Amino acid sequence: MSFVAQLCSIFYALLIGLFTVIIWKAFRFISRYVYLRRKLSAVPGLPKHWLLGNARKGQIEDSKTFKDIVVKASQDGHKIFCTWTGSIPIINVLHAETFKELIKQTREKSKGYFAGYRAFISWIGDGLLMSEGRKWERNRKLLTPAFHFDILNGYIDIMNDGADLLMDRFAKDTSKGNAIDIFPYVCKMTLDSMLRCSLSYSGSIQTKASESEEQYIEAIKRMSVIIWKRTAEVHLAFDPIFNTLPIGREYNKLVDRVHKFTRNIVQSRIQDLKANGTTQESGGKKRRLDFLDILLTAKDSEGHGLSPQEIQDEVDTFTFEGHDTTASAISWAIYTLGKYPDLQQKVYKDVCDVVGDSHIITKDHLGKFTYMPKYIKEVLRYFSPVPILGRVNHDQPIVLDGIEIPANVSIWTHIYALHHNESTWKNNMVFDPERFDAEHRDDTDVYGFIPFSAGSRNCIGQAFAMNEIKINIAKVVKRFEVTVDPSEEAIIIPDVVMRAENGLNVGFKPRK
């Protein structure tokens, strides 16, 4: 047989092999789709297209329409609701009882196609938000000391300084009686605070942000938009397709930009640690222990610390999670002060009763507020800064609301819908901080209020976030009367964090 004939024979064999693999993959794909359609037929859901599922015009077009659909399903009495992105089903949990069932049966994050978290992997890696099993348990244990009250108390002065700078910016930019969209302002403040508290960063993003800092902020904002778009649109879920499209190339460049920013901070600290020790700065000046110190020095029972990649993943995770979600909560809280002047007055009175003439919010003050904590909880309920949580049942089926959900199906808990479920919350669409009075607490299922999730995978940084929210709200009401135009209702958009489609436009009138 000639060389050409042999080459042709090999080519045909490879072609037949490739064709066989494609046919087998297609068979498995179709079989899985048919199986899931049959098994999930008992779950309430929308009519779906055989190819596009519900990700099409007139159904799930964006995060807002998705929110409207699941809220309507909740109002119709459904505890779970099935939506389809292409041929991939998503089980949406809308009720406290069902969420309770879910977290007792699974802890794994949903990272498959159309699963939401998958889009985060190239950005924040396998840190606490994404990791599972023994790795998550080990790293959670190693990082818990970073959020001890003694450590958190050391951040309070930094949070006061950041809040004061924010108030100065509010005063300056509304000095002519105009309103401003506060979300970008608050975002810079919380990022500044997170970097200074957890990484002992020496920059000042609020007053004179460097080019790399501005690029980091803009990158995160744009990446959040792309992540939702990728989750909702069928063709963008697949890496080979996404990475070749302009939107995928843009996203990967943004990831590189974000990683470069945080990597420089980590590398600088490693060099400082080697030269001066954990709590020494160059020049011998003492500094407090922070989150990054603990990342760099923590050891497990076998004497092993975190790898360089694990440290990078945790820094990227906390830098994002620690500022964007808190910025959302603070921004909505300020906006709501202006929307409800009578509630603003109650918050103001509570702050004055505790703080008096002091311009500094201390750790002792934080525990003495009585009305403000109820107000903040109602903000977290009503606006749900983190709109969605994702889980998956990897190894075996689970039962939700009496229906068996096959293994490896993405399960999304819609916190916004759960927080507005009328079977859990009386007058669910009314903003009412009094619902969190101690005398009413027994009427509300603990799993019906999950702004920081619940169970073993609850947010490790919730005490940090609550301190920062309290300090900023106290500073705002002490210095300003907050106003909003009652005819300009904020339209909520549940992207990666809860935002407003038309901005959170707020005015600030200095108190006399």
HELIX and SHEET records of a PDB file:
HELIX    1   1 PHE A    3  LYS A   39  1                                  37    
HELIX    2   2 SER A   63  GLN A   75  1                                  13    
HELIX    3   3 ALA A   96  GLN A  105  1                                  10    
HELIX    4   4 TYR A  117  PHE A  120  5                                   4    
HELIX    5   5 ILE A  121  ILE A  124  1                                   4    
HELIX    6   6 GLY A  133  LEU A  143  1                                  11    
HELIX    7   7 THR A  144  PHE A  147  5                                   4    
HELIX    8   8 PHE A  149  ASN A  153  1                                   5    
HELIX    9   9 ILE A  156  ASP A  173  1                                  18    
HELIX   10  10 PHE A  183  LEU A  199  1                                  17    
HELIX   11  11 ILE A  205  LYS A  208  1                                   4    
HELIX   12  12 GLU A  211  ALA A  232  1                                  22    
HELIX   13  13 VAL A  234  ALA A  237  5                                   4    
HELIX   14  14 ASP A  239  PHE A  242  1                                   4    
HELIX   15  15 PRO A  246  ASN A  276  1                                  31    
HELIX   16  16 PHE A  291  THR A  297  1                                   7    
HELIX   17  17 PRO A  308  LYS A  339  1                                  32    
HELIX   18  18 PRO A  341  VAL A  355  1                                  15    
HELIX   19  19 LYS A  363  LEU A  366  1                                   4    
HELIX   20  20 TYR A  371  PHE A  383  1                                  13    
HELIX   21  21 ILE A  415  HIS A  419  1                                   5    
HELIX   22  22 PRO A  433  PHE A  436  5                                   4    
HELIX   23  23 ALA A  438  ASP A  443  5                                   6    
HELIX   24  24 VAL A  446  GLY A  448  5                                   3    
HELIX   25  25 GLY A  455  ARG A  457  5                                   3    
HELIX   26  26 GLN A  462  ARG A  479  1                                  18    
SHEET    1   A 4 ILE A  80  THR A  85  0                                        
SHEET    2   A 4 ILE A  88  VAL A  93 -1                                        
SHEET    3   A 4 SER A 410  HIS A 414  1                                        
SHEET    4   A 4 ILE A 388  VAL A 392 -1                                        
SHEET    1   B 3 ILE A 180  ASP A 181  0                                        
SHEET    2   B 3 ASN A 505  PRO A 510 -1                                        
SHEET    3   B 3 PHE A 480  THR A 483 -1                                        
SHEET    1   C 2 ILE A 398  LEU A 400  0                                        
SHEET    2   C 2 ILE A 403  ILE A 405 -1                                        
SHEET    1   D 2 ILE A 492  PRO A 494  0                                        
SHEET    2   D 2 MET A 498  ALA A 500 -1                                        
END                                                                             
